[in-house]
Structures are given as C-alpha cells and as structure tokens.
C-alpha cells in the first residue's frame, strides 16, 4: 500500500532533520583531542532541549542489553572490542 504524505507531514520531517543536523553539528564542532564523549553528548542534548525535542533512544533498554542506551550520539564501541562485549548472552 502506498502512503501519500501531506505537505504538513513532509514539513515536520524536514524540521526534525534540521534539528538532528544542528545536534550532530554541535557535537562535530566540539570534537577535539581530549574532549570527553560525555561533553559531546551534553552539547548535542542542549541543542535538542533548545528545540524542545528529545532523542527517542535515551533510556531505551533493548532486549539482551545490560543497560539502557547512553546519551545522544557520542558513545561508539571501543576499537578492538566487539559490539556484543559486556552484554548478557541470549537465553
């Protein structure tokens, strides 16, 4: 089934894209040697809060994950460490 988008819904998606671009841009501008990932997240979260927006992943606890997702955008896995490291095995 094909869904027809309205101008209103397209405009809403466009605005969300702009907010996300500003949040990622703030993190990118702040990124430098010695800057903590937490500082990058705080800057990106400040952009979201200023836009009265939130991240849909904050606090989300996926199946088999030992802890909820970390903040906004700046917590990549460590180099050489598999993505599943530290997670509980599947039942």
trRosetta pair geometry for C-beta under 8 A, 3 or more apart (Angstrom, degrees):
i j d omega theta_ij theta_ji phi_ij phi_ji
5 9 5.0 -123 -163 81 88 121
5 10 5.2 98 141 -55 125 93
6 9 4.9 94 53 9 80 97
6 10 7.0 -145 93 -2 41 87
7 10 5.7 -56 -145 41 32 111
7 11 6.1 36 154 -22 65 108
8 11 5.7 -56 -149 36 28 113
8 12 6.5 29 153 -21 63 104
9 12 5.6 -49 -147 33 35 113
9 13 6.5 34 154 -16 65 103
10 13 5.8 -54 -149 37 32 110
10 14 6.3 37 150 -23 64 107
11 14 5.5 -52 -146 35 32 116
11 15 6.4 33 155 -19 65 103
12 15 5.8 -53 -150 35 31 110
12 16 6.5 32 152 -18 64 104
13 16 5.7 -52 -149 36 33 112
13 17 6.4 38 151 -21 64 105
14 17 5.7 -55 -153 34 31 115
14 18 6.7 33 150 -21 64 103
15 18 5.6 -51 -151 32 35 113
15 19 6.6 36 151 -19 66 102
16 19 5.7 -53 -150 34 35 111
16 20 6.4 33 153 -16 67 106
16 53 7.5 144 -126 -129 74 142
17 20 5.8 -54 -145 39 31 110
17 21 6.2 35 154 -22 65 106
18 21 5.6 -53 -147 36 31 113
18 22 6.5 31 154 -19 64 103
19 22 5.8 -54 -152 34 32 110
19 23 6.5 30 151 -18 65 105
19 47 7.2 155 -171 143 73 100
19 48 6.8 82 168 -111 112 61
19 51 4.6 157 -126 146 119 171
19 53 5.2 82 169 -2 155 164
20 23 5.7 -54 -147 36 33 111
20 24 6.2 26 157 -12 67 107
21 24 6.0 -57 -143 43 29 105
21 25 6.0 34 154 -24 64 111
22 25 5.5 -55 -143 38 29 116
22 26 6.4 34 155 -24 64 101
22 47 5.0 -172 121 -170 101 135
22 51 7.4 132 65 -45 140 137
23 26 5.9 -50 -152 30 30 111
23 27 6.8 27 151 -14 61 104
23 44 4.2 68 -177 -158 91 84
23 45 7.8 65 -142 -56 115 23
23 47 4.3 -172 -92 81 68 133
23 48 5.6 31 -93 -51 133 85
23 72 6.7 -126 171 -172 128 141
23 73 7.0 142 137 -19 107 142
24 27 5.6 -53 -151 38 37 112
24 28 6.2 38 151 -21 68 106
24 44 6.9 39 -74 -120 34 118
24 73 6.5 -168 -101 -150 75 170
25 28 5.5 -53 -144 37 32 112
25 29 6.2 32 157 -20 66 105
26 29 5.9 -53 -145 36 29 110
26 30 6.4 19 158 -11 63 111
26 43 4.5 -159 145 146 113 107
26 44 5.5 167 77 -85 113 55
26 46 7.3 -140 162 64 162 98
26 47 5.0 -171 -5 -41 149 134
27 30 6.0 -64 -147 42 28 105
27 31 6.3 43 153 -43 65 102
27 40 4.4 63 -143 -173 91 99
27 41 7.6 35 -106 -70 116 32
27 43 6.0 158 -81 83 56 114
27 44 4.7 2 -53 -60 108 113
27 72 7.7 -156 -68 110 136 126
27 73 5.6 -87 -62 81 169 132
27 74 6.0 -163 -151 -67 130 113
28 31 5.6 -42 -149 11 31 119
30 35 6.0 163 149 -166 85 158
30 39 6.5 -145 155 129 134 100
30 40 5.6 175 88 -105 122 69
30 43 5.0 159 -19 -1 156 168
31 35 6.1 -153 -135 64 34 141
31 40 6.2 34 -78 -100 79 126
32 35 5.0 88 54 -14 70 120
35 39 5.3 -110 -176 71 88 134
35 40 6.5 92 137 -50 117 92
36 39 4.7 103 62 -3 81 100
36 40 7.5 -145 100 -2 50 82
37 40 5.5 -52 -154 34 42 114
37 41 6.4 43 150 -19 70 103
37 74 4.0 178 -162 131 86 110
37 75 5.6 107 159 -83 146 61
38 41 5.6 -54 -151 37 34 114
38 42 6.4 37 151 -23 66 103
38 71 7.4 88 -132 33 61 141
38 74 7.5 -147 -54 84 19 128
39 42 5.7 -49 -146 32 33 112
39 43 6.7 33 154 -17 63 103
40 43 5.9 -56 -154 36 32 110
40 44 6.4 26 153 -13 66 108
40 73 7.0 -96 133 78 108 93
40 74 3.8 115 86 -77 126 159
41 44 5.7 -59 -146 41 32 108
41 45 5.9 31 157 -19 68 109
41 70 7.4 -89 -100 143 154 99
41 71 3.8 80 -171 105 139 133
41 72 4.8 157 -144 38 80 99
41 73 6.5 173 -102 40 71 65
41 74 4.9 -125 -52 30 83 113
41 75 7.5 18 -64 -35 129 93
42 45 5.7 -54 -142 40 29 111
42 46 6.4 38 153 -27 63 103
42 71 7.7 4 -58 157 50 164
43 46 5.6 -50 -150 28 31 115
43 47 7.0 32 151 -18 61 99
44 47 5.8 -50 -158 31 37 112
44 48 6.7 35 147 -16 66 103
44 71 7.8 139 69 146 112 107
44 72 4.3 -168 99 117 128 159
44 73 5.3 -60 122 19 179 119
44 74 7.3 166 4 -25 137 106
45 48 5.4 -51 -149 37 39 113
45 49 6.2 39 152 -19 69 104
45 55 7.6 -69 -105 -15 81 117
45 71 6.3 -59 -54 -169 127 120
45 72 5.3 -151 -61 -36 82 133
46 49 5.7 -52 -144 38 31 111
46 50 6.3 35 154 -22 64 105
47 50 5.8 -53 -148 34 30 112
47 51 6.5 16 156 -7 63 110
48 51 6.0 -68 -152 45 30 103
48 53 4.6 -101 -162 82 77 91
48 54 6.2 95 161 -103 126 24
48 55 6.4 -53 -121 -40 166 80
48 72 7.1 -168 -14 -104 140 130
49 52 7.3 30 -174 -82 36 31
49 53 7.6 -109 -66 51 19 59
54 58 6.6 -95 175 25 97 131
55 58 4.5 102 74 -27 103 99
55 71 7.7 114 34 -171 154 55
55 72 5.3 -172 -54 -111 154 71
56 60 7.3 36 138 -49 63 134
57 60 4.9 -77 -156 15 52 130
57 69 4.6 -48 158 84 97 166
58 68 7.8 41 168 149 41 124
58 69 6.6 -114 -111 83 22 108
58 71 6.6 14 -114 -125 97 49
58 72 7.2 -11 -75 -70 102 56
59 68 4.7 -18 -152 178 35 154
59 69 6.9 -35 19 49 14 84
60 68 6.0 131 64 -157 31 93
60 69 4.9 20 55 4 87 117
61 65 5.9 -158 -166 72 63 113
61 67 7.5 -107 -117 156 93 24
61 68 4.6 -66 -73 -93 78 75
61 69 7.7 -140 -76 -10 37 69
62 65 4.5 77 62 -11 83 128
62 69 7.5 71 -14 -52 98 93
64 87 5.9 51 147 173 90 118
64 88 5.8 -140 -161 71 69 87
64 89 7.7 -56 -150 148 114 14
64 90 5.6 -33 -103 -90 140 70
65 68 7.3 94 114 -99 129 22
65 69 7.8 -3 158 -59 164 60
65 87 6.1 -57 -117 -125 46 107
66 86 6.4 -99 21 146 139 85
66 87 5.9 -158 -16 -125 95 50
66 88 5.7 126 -72 -20 91 93
67 70 8.0 41 115 -61 116 73
70 75 4.2 49 67 -3 146 162
71 74 7.3 -5 88 38 98 86
71 75 7.2 118 54 -22 69 120
77 81 5.5 -142 169 83 100 99
77 82 7.6 -58 175 133 150 18
77 83 5.3 -108 -59 -101 159 63
77 85 7.7 117 -153 36 119 108
78 81 4.1 50 70 15 96 129
81 85 5.0 -82 177 23 95 153
82 85 5.0 125 65 -35 77 94
84 87 5.1 -83 -168 35 66 122
